[in-house]
C-alpha cells in the first residue's frame, strides 16, 4: 500500500500544473483582414511597385517635355599656331576661332509618333499595376494559408484543454472508487497515464500554436510576441468568373505591346525633320572680330531609303513574340480550367464528409456520457472509458482537419478564380 501511495504521488504531481496559464489576461482577438492589411502595409515589394508607378509618371512627363523646343548653350575655341612656316593650313583652321552660341532645336514629331510613345509608357504602367496586384494576391494567399494553419492550432489547444478538463473531472471520482475497491489500482494507474498524455499533448499543442502565430506575424511584418486569439475565418467560394479573368490580363498587355511595337517600327521609317535657330558670337579673329555677333537658322530632314530589310526582320521577331505569348495563353487557359475543376470537386467531396463525421462525433460523445455514468457505479471498465475518449478525440480531430482542408481549398479556389 505504501508503494502504491508513492506511485500515485508521482503520477499526480503533473496534475498540479494543469491550471497554469488559465488565469492570464484575456488576449487580443484579431481576424484575417488585420494580418493581410499589416502584410500589405509593411511589404517592401508593394512600396517598390508604387515607386515604379511614380517613376513611370516621371517618364511620361519627360517624354512630353521632349516635344518642346530644347535650348542649349555651347562654346568652342581653337588655336592652331604656325611657327616659322610650320603648322596647320590657316585656310582650314583660320589659325584661331571662338564661338559662343545659344541654340534652340525643335524636332517635328507627328501625332502618330507621339501617341505611340505615350502608349508605350501607359502599357508599362499597366504591367506594373498587374505585377503589383499579383504580388498582393500572392501575399494574401500566403497569409490566409498561414492564418488557417494557426487557427487550426488554436482549435487543437481548445480541444485538448476540454479533454484535460473532462479527464480531471473524472479523475477525482475514479480515485475515490479505487479507494473503495470498485476499481483495481492498475486500472486507475492506466487512467492516470492517459491523463498525463493528454496534459503533454496540451503543452505540445500550445507550443505549436505559438510557433504558428509567430510565423503568421513574421509573414505579416509584425514584430510582436503578444498572445492573440484568432477569429474564425469565414469565407465561401467566390462565384465562377468568365475566362476573361485577372490572370489573362498579362496576355492582353503583351498583345497590346506587340501591336504598339509594330507601330514603333513603322514610325522609325517615317521621314524625320527638325528646325534650329542659334545666336551668339562666332569669329576667326582674322577680320573685324568685334563685328562677328550674329544669328542663323536651319532645318534637318532624314528619309530612310534602304537598311538591308531590317524592317521585315523586326516584324518577324515581333511575330515570334506574339506566337510565344499565344502558346502560353492557351496553356494557361487549359491548366486554369483543370485547376478550378479539381478544386471544386475536392471541395464537394470534402463537404460530403461532414455529416458522417458529425454523426460519429455525436455517437462517441454519447458513449462517453454513458460510460461516465457507469463509472460511478463501477459497471464499466476504465479501459473502455479510455477507448471511448480516444475515439471521440479521433473523430474531433478528423472533423477539425477536414474543415481546415476545406478552408485551404477555398483559399486556393478564390485565388485562381479571379
C-alpha positions as CSV (number, residue, x, y, z in Angstrom):
1,X,0.0,0.0,0.0
2,X,2.9,2.4,0.8
3,X,4.4,1.6,-2.6
4,X,1.0,2.4,-4.3
5,X,0.9,5.8,-2.5
6,X,4.3,6.8,-3.7
7,X,3.5,5.8,-7.2
8,X,0.2,7.7,-7.0
9,X,2.0,10.8,-5.7
10,X,4.5,10.7,-8.6
11,X,1.7,10.3,-11.2
12,X,-0.5,13.0,-9.7
13,X,2.3,15.6,-9.5
14,X,1.8,16.9,-13.1
15,X,-1.9,17.5,-12.4
16,X,-0.9,20.4,-10.2
17,X,0.4,22.2,-13.3
18,X,-3.0,22.0,-15.1
19,X,-4.2,25.4,-14.2
20,X,-1.0,27.3,-15.3
21,X,-1.9,29.9,-17.9
22,X,-5.7,29.8,-17.2
23,X,-5.6,32.9,-15.1
24,X,-3.9,35.1,-17.8
25,X,-5.2,38.3,-19.0
26,X,-7.6,37.9,-22.0
27,X,-5.6,38.2,-25.2
28,X,-6.5,40.4,-28.1
29,X,-8.7,38.9,-30.8
30,X,-7.7,39.5,-34.4
31,X,-9.2,38.5,-37.7
32,X,-7.7,37.6,-41.0
33,X,-8.0,41.0,-42.6
34,X,-5.9,42.5,-39.9
35,X,-2.9,40.4,-40.8
36,X,-3.5,40.8,-44.5
37,X,-3.7,44.6,-44.1
38,X,-0.5,44.6,-42.0
39,X,1.3,42.5,-44.6
40,X,0.4,44.8,-47.4
41,X,1.3,47.8,-45.3
42,X,4.8,46.6,-44.5
43,X,5.5,44.9,-47.8
44,X,8.6,46.4,-49.4
45,X,7.5,44.9,-52.7
46,X,4.3,46.9,-52.6
47,X,6.3,50.1,-52.0
48,X,8.6,49.1,-54.8
49,X,5.7,48.8,-57.3
50,X,4.3,52.1,-56.0
51,X,7.6,53.8,-56.7
52,X,7.8,52.2,-60.1
53,X,4.5,53.8,-61.0
54,X,5.7,57.2,-59.7
55,X,8.8,56.8,-61.9
56,X,6.5,55.8,-64.8
57,X,4.7,59.2,-64.4
58,X,8.0,61.0,-64.4
59,X,8.9,59.2,-67.7
60,X,5.6,60.3,-69.2
61,X,6.4,64.0,-68.2
62,X,9.9,63.7,-69.6
63,X,8.5,62.4,-72.9
64,X,6.1,65.3,-73.1
65,X,8.9,67.7,-72.2
66,X,11.0,66.3,-75.1
67,X,8.4,67.5,-77.6
68,X,9.0,71.1,-76.6
69,X,11.8,73.3,-78.1
70,X,15.2,72.5,-76.5
71,X,17.5,75.4,-75.6
72,X,21.3,74.8,-75.2
73,X,24.3,77.0,-74.7
74,X,27.7,76.0,-76.2
75,X,31.1,77.3,-76.8
76,X,34.2,76.1,-78.6
77,X,37.7,77.6,-79.1
78,X,40.6,76.7,-81.3
79,X,44.2,77.9,-81.6
80,X,46.5,76.4,-84.2
81,X,49.9,78.3,-84.2
82,X,52.1,78.5,-87.3
83,X,55.8,78.7,-86.3
84,X,58.4,79.6,-88.9
85,X,56.0,78.5,-91.6
86,X,55.2,75.1,-89.9
87,X,51.7,74.4,-88.8
88,X,48.2,73.6,-89.9
89,X,46.9,75.2,-93.1
90,X,45.4,78.5,-91.9
91,X,42.9,78.3,-94.8
92,X,41.5,75.2,-93.0
93,X,41.9,76.3,-89.3
94,X,41.7,80.0,-89.6
95,X,44.5,79.9,-87.0
96,X,42.3,80.7,-84.1
97,X,38.5,80.6,-83.7
98,X,36.0,81.1,-80.9
99,X,32.2,80.6,-80.8
100,X,29.7,81.1,-78.0
101,X,26.2,80.2,-79.2
102,X,22.7,79.9,-77.8
103,X,20.8,77.3,-79.9
104,X,17.2,76.3,-79.9
105,X,16.3,72.9,-81.5
106,X,12.8,71.7,-82.3
107,X,12.1,68.2,-83.6
108,X,9.0,68.0,-85.6
109,X,7.2,64.9,-84.2
110,X,3.9,63.8,-85.8
111,X,0.8,62.9,-83.7
112,X,1.1,59.2,-84.6
113,X,4.6,59.0,-83.2
114,X,3.6,60.9,-80.0
115,X,0.6,58.6,-79.4
116,X,2.8,55.5,-80.0
117,X,5.4,56.7,-77.5
118,X,2.8,57.7,-74.9
119,X,1.0,54.4,-75.3
120,X,4.4,52.6,-74.6
121,X,4.5,54.5,-71.2
122,X,0.9,53.6,-70.4
123,X,1.5,49.9,-71.2
124,X,4.5,49.9,-68.9
125,X,2.3,51.3,-66.2
126,X,-0.4,48.6,-66.8
127,X,2.4,46.0,-66.5
128,X,3.5,47.4,-63.2
129,X,-0.1,47.6,-61.9
130,X,-0.7,44.0,-62.9
131,X,2.5,42.8,-61.2
132,X,1.5,44.8,-58.1
133,X,-1.9,43.3,-57.9
134,X,-0.5,39.8,-58.5
135,X,2.0,40.3,-55.6
136,X,-0.9,41.4,-53.4
137,X,-2.9,38.3,-54.3
138,X,0.1,36.0,-53.6
139,X,0.7,37.7,-50.3
140,X,-3.0,37.4,-49.3
141,X,-3.0,33.7,-50.3
142,X,0.2,33.1,-48.2
143,X,-1.2,35.0,-45.2
144,X,-4.5,33.2,-45.4
145,X,-2.9,29.8,-45.6
146,X,-0.8,30.5,-42.5
147,X,-3.8,32.1,-40.7
148,X,-5.8,28.9,-41.3
149,X,-2.8,26.8,-40.0
150,X,-2.6,29.0,-36.9
151,X,-6.3,28.9,-36.3
152,X,-6.2,25.1,-36.6
153,X,-3.5,25.0,-33.9
154,X,-5.7,27.2,-31.7
155,X,-8.6,24.8,-32.1
156,X,-6.3,22.0,-31.2
157,X,-5.4,23.8,-28.0
158,X,-9.0,24.4,-27.1
159,X,-9.9,20.8,-27.8
160,X,-7.0,19.3,-25.8
161,X,-7.9,21.7,-22.9
162,X,-11.5,20.4,-23.0
163,X,-10.3,16.8,-22.9
164,X,-7.9,17.5,-20.0
165,X,-10.8,19.2,-18.1
166,X,-13.0,16.2,-18.8
167,X,-10.4,13.8,-17.5
168,X,-9.7,16.0,-14.5
169,X,-13.4,15.8,-13.5
170,X,-13.4,12.0,-13.8
171,X,-10.0,11.6,-12.0
172,X,-11.4,12.7,-8.6
173,X,-14.3,10.2,-8.9
174,X,-12.0,7.3,-10.0
175,X,-9.6,8.0,-7.2
176,X,-12.5,7.6,-4.6
177,X,-13.8,4.5,-6.4
178,X,-10.4,2.9,-6.4
179,X,-10.0,3.6,-2.7
180,X,-13.4,1.8,-2.2
181,X,-12.1,-1.1,-4.3
182,X,-14.7,-0.6,-7.0
183,X,-11.7,-0.5,-9.5
184,X,-8.3,-2.0,-9.4
185,X,-5.3,0.2,-8.7
186,X,-3.8,-0.9,-12.1
187,X,-6.9,0.4,-13.9
188,X,-6.7,3.7,-12.1
189,X,-3.0,4.0,-13.0
190,X,-3.9,3.3,-16.6
191,X,-6.3,6.2,-16.5
192,X,-3.6,8.4,-15.0
193,X,-1.2,7.6,-17.7
194,X,-3.8,8.6,-20.3
195,X,-4.5,11.8,-18.3
196,X,-0.8,12.7,-18.3
197,X,-0.5,12.0,-22.0
198,X,-3.3,14.5,-22.6
199,X,-1.6,17.1,-20.5
200,X,1.6,16.7,-22.5
201,X,-0.4,16.9,-25.8
202,X,-1.9,20.1,-24.5
203,X,1.5,21.6,-23.8
204,X,2.7,20.5,-27.2
205,X,-0.4,22.0,-28.9
206,X,0.2,25.3,-27.0
207,X,3.8,25.4,-28.2
208,X,2.7,24.6,-31.8
209,X,0.2,27.4,-31.6
210,X,2.8,29.9,-30.5
211,X,5.1,28.8,-33.4
212,X,2.3,29.1,-36.0
213,X,1.2,32.6,-34.7
214,X,4.9,33.7,-34.7
215,X,5.1,32.6,-38.3
216,X,1.9,34.5,-39.1
217,X,3.4,37.6,-37.6
218,X,6.6,37.1,-39.5
219,X,4.8,36.9,-42.8
220,X,2.7,39.9,-41.9
221,X,5.7,42.0,-40.9
222,X,4.5,42.3,-37.3
223,X,7.1,42.4,-34.6
224,X,5.0,41.3,-31.7
225,X,5.1,38.4,-29.2
226,X,1.7,39.2,-27.6
227,X,-0.6,36.3,-27.4
228,X,-3.7,36.7,-29.6
229,X,-6.9,34.9,-30.2
230,X,-7.7,34.3,-33.9
231,X,-11.2,34.8,-35.0
232,X,-12.8,32.0,-37.1
233,X,-12.0,32.6,-40.8
234,X,-15.3,32.6,-42.7
235,X,-15.2,32.7,-46.4
236,X,-17.0,30.8,-49.2
237,X,-16.0,30.0,-52.7
238,X,-16.5,33.0,-55.0
239,X,-18.8,32.6,-57.9
240,X,-17.1,31.3,-61.0
241,X,-16.0,34.0,-63.3
242,X,-15.7,34.1,-67.1
243,X,-12.5,33.0,-68.8
244,X,-11.5,36.7,-69.2
245,X,-10.3,36.9,-65.6
246,X,-7.5,38.7,-63.9
247,X,-4.7,36.3,-64.8
248,X,-5.4,36.8,-68.6
249,X,-4.7,40.5,-68.2
250,X,-1.0,39.9,-68.6
251,X,-1.5,38.2,-72.0
252,X,-3.7,41.2,-73.1
253,X,-0.9,43.6,-72.1
254,X,1.6,41.5,-74.0
255,X,-0.6,41.6,-77.1
256,X,-1.1,45.3,-76.9
257,X,2.7,45.8,-76.5
258,X,3.3,43.8,-79.7
259,X,0.9,45.9,-81.7
260,X,2.4,49.0,-80.3
261,X,5.9,47.8,-81.1
262,X,4.9,47.2,-84.7
263,X,3.7,50.8,-84.9
264,X,7.0,51.9,-83.4
265,X,8.9,50.0,-86.2
266,X,6.7,51.7,-88.8
267,X,7.3,55.1,-87.2
268,X,11.1,54.6,-87.3
269,X,10.9,54.5,-91.1
270,X,9.0,57.8,-91.4
271,X,10.8,60.9,-92.5
272,X,12.2,63.0,-89.6
273,X,12.5,66.7,-89.7
274,X,13.7,69.4,-87.3
275,X,14.5,73.1,-87.2
276,X,17.0,75.1,-85.3
277,X,17.8,78.7,-84.5
278,X,21.0,80.0,-82.9
279,X,22.6,83.3,-82.0
280,X,25.8,84.4,-80.4
281,X,29.4,85.1,-81.3
282,X,31.4,83.1,-83.9
283,X,34.8,84.5,-85.1
284,X,38.1,83.5,-86.6
285,X,39.6,86.8,-85.4
286,X,41.0,87.4,-88.9
287,X,38.8,90.3,-89.9
288,X,36.9,92.7,-87.6
289,X,36.2,90.2,-84.8
290,X,34.2,92.7,-82.9
291,X,31.5,92.5,-85.6
292,X,31.2,88.7,-85.5
293,X,28.0,88.6,-83.5
294,X,25.1,87.2,-85.4
295,X,22.4,84.5,-85.8
296,X,21.5,81.7,-88.1
297,X,18.6,79.3,-88.7
298,X,18.2,76.0,-90.5
299,X,16.5,72.7,-90.8
300,X,17.2,69.0,-91.0
301,X,15.4,66.2,-92.9
302,X,16.2,62.5,-92.7
303,X,14.4,60.0,-95.0
304,X,15.2,56.2,-94.7
305,X,15.7,54.6,-98.1
306,X,17.4,51.2,-97.6
307,X,18.6,49.4,-94.5
308,X,19.0,45.8,-95.7
309,X,15.4,44.7,-95.0
310,X,15.8,45.2,-91.2
311,X,12.2,46.3,-91.0
312,X,11.0,42.9,-92.2
313,X,13.3,41.3,-89.7
314,X,11.9,43.3,-86.8
315,X,8.4,42.2,-87.9
316,X,9.4,38.6,-87.9
317,X,10.8,39.0,-84.4
318,X,7.6,40.5,-83.1
319,X,5.6,37.8,-84.8
320,X,7.6,35.1,-82.9
321,X,7.0,37.0,-79.6
322,X,3.2,37.0,-80.4
323,X,3.3,33.3,-81.1
324,X,5.1,32.6,-77.9
325,X,2.6,34.6,-75.9
326,X,-0.3,32.8,-77.6
327,X,1.2,29.4,-76.6
328,X,1.5,30.4,-73.0
329,X,-2.1,31.8,-73.0
330,X,-3.6,28.6,-74.4
331,X,-1.6,26.5,-72.0
332,X,-2.7,28.7,-69.1
333,X,-6.3,28.5,-70.1
334,X,-6.2,24.7,-70.2
335,X,-4.4,24.4,-66.9
336,X,-6.5,27.1,-65.2
337,X,-9.8,25.3,-66.1
338,X,-8.4,22.0,-64.8
339,X,-7.2,23.6,-61.6
340,X,-10.7,25.2,-60.9
341,X,-12.5,21.9,-61.7
342,X,-10.2,19.9,-59.5
343,X,-10.5,22.3,-56.5
344,X,-14.3,22.5,-56.9
345,X,-14.5,18.7,-56.9
346,X,-12.3,18.4,-53.8
347,X,-14.5,20.9,-52.0
348,X,-17.7,19.0,-52.9
349,X,-16.1,15.7,-51.7
350,X,-14.9,17.4,-48.5
351,X,-18.4,18.8,-47.8
352,X,-19.9,15.4,-48.3
353,X,-17.8,14.0,-45.4
354,X,-19.1,16.4,-42.7
355,X,-22.5,14.7,-42.0
356,X,-20.8,11.3,-41.5
357,X,-18.1,12.7,-39.2
358,X,-20.6,14.7,-37.2
359,X,-22.7,11.6,-36.7
360,X,-19.7,9.7,-35.5
361,X,-18.8,12.5,-33.1
362,X,-22.4,12.5,-31.7
363,X,-22.2,8.8,-31.2
364,X,-18.8,8.8,-29.5
365,X,-19.8,11.7,-27.3
366,X,-23.0,9.8,-26.2
367,X,-20.8,6.8,-25.4
368,X,-18.6,8.9,-23.2
369,X,-21.6,10.2,-21.3
370,X,-23.0,6.7,-20.8
371,X,-19.6,5.4,-19.7
372,X,-19.1,8.3,-17.4
373,X,-22.4,7.5,-15.6
374,X,-21.4,3.8,-15.4
375,X,-18.1,4.7,-13.9
376,X,-19.9,6.0,-10.8
377,X,-21.4,2.5,-10.2
378,X,-18.3,0.6,-11.3
379,X,-20.3,-1.1,-14.2
380,X,-17.8,-0.2,-16.9
381,X,-14.1,-0.9,-17.3
382,X,-11.8,2.2,-17.2
383,X,-10.1,0.8,-20.3
384,X,-13.4,1.0,-22.1
385,X,-13.9,4.6,-21.0
386,X,-10.4,5.5,-22.2
387,X,-11.1,3.9,-25.6
388,X,-14.3,5.9,-25.8
389,X,-12.4,9.1,-25.2
390,X,-9.8,8.2,-27.7
391,X,-12.5,7.5,-30.3
392,X,-14.1,10.9,-29.6
393,X,-10.7,12.6,-29.9
394,X,-10.0,10.9,-33.2
395,X,-13.5,12.0,-34.6
396,X,-13.0,15.6,-33.4
397,X,-9.5,15.7,-35.0
398,X,-10.9,14.3,-38.2
399,X,-13.6,17.0,-38.2
400,X,-11.2,19.8,-37.5
401,X,-8.7,18.6,-40.1
402,X,-11.4,18.2,-42.7
403,X,-12.7,21.7,-42.0
404,X,-9.2,23.2,-42.2
405,X,-8.6,21.4,-45.5
406,X,-11.8,22.8,-46.8
407,X,-10.8,26.3,-45.9
408,X,-7.4,25.9,-47.6
409,X,-9.1,24.5,-50.7
410,X,-11.4,27.5,-50.8
411,X,-8.5,29.8,-50.4
412,X,-6.8,28.3,-53.4
413,X,-10.0,28.4,-55.4
414,X,-10.6,32.0,-54.6
415,X,-7.0,32.8,-55.6
416,X,-7.3,31.3,-59.1
417,X,-10.9,32.3,-59.7
418,X,-10.1,35.9,-60.3
